[in-house]
Amino acid sequence: MTWSDTFLGILKDNDIRLISYVPDNVLTPLLKGVAADNYFLSVGATREDEAIGTVTGAYMAGLVAHLKHDEAVIGGIGNSNFDLFAAGHRPQNFYMLGSMGLACPIALGVALAQPERGVIALEGDGSILMGLGCLATIATMKPRNLTIIIWDNGIYQITGKQPAATGGVTDIVAVARGAGIPNAEWVRDDAHFDTLLDRRFDDGGPVLLAAKIDDQPGKVQTVRDPALIRSRFMKGLSTSRGGALDQ
């Protein structure tokens, strides 16, 4: 028995099914084994932190069958999660703290783990610029239940309002389409947003919506307690790994 066969056996013994990786020659035997076994779902990532984010989302979602069909919403750092929290906390909300550019990879993991639940990633333009490779990964995996919403104010809001490329020559919708997400659109107004967001999974996904917003700061901030945020979210997704925290 080879080392890769042993490792695959350990993964199965621990019910680990989703494998996210960055290509590496040393891992070739293991990745071939994963690809040949229908037990596993493999996700080729463009960066190590993207792979970690995807696995994290899948772990929190738990690969379970008991779903409430309430959308899971992943709020990226800064105003994305400040405004999400201000709009009204719900147990299916996950608020990012400090992990810039990882809202979409985490949302991808959740979408793959719970394919019958709608999943929404709220991300700022500065954060998505840090992780453009994840758009190619998402396009490759084609999660029909994933919607990405980019809030574009053309600046890095919480670090001092430095100008971002999206305030100049970079068009996030065009980037998404080039990465392989044809269902990418600019939002014209509130009514258009509601129409685009109110879709059935059968209509196909993933979907990316981008909206130009102002540069006003968020009115409230999320509680900065990572363990509590994780616990609430996992319970909201009906997983069994949420722990005792639920306040």
ABEGO torsion letter per residue (X at the ends): XBAAAAAAAAAAAAGBABBBBBBBAAAAAAAAAAAABAABBBBBBABAAAAAAAAAAAAAAGGBABBAGBBBBBBBBEAAAAAAAAAEBBAABBBBBGBBGAAAAAAAAAAAABAABBBBBBBBAAAAAAAAAAAAAAAAAGBAABBBBBBBAGBBAAAGGBBBAAABABBAAAAAAAAGBABBBBBABAAAAAAAABBBAAAEOBBBBBBBBBABBBABBBBBBAAAAAAAAAAAAGBAAAEABAX
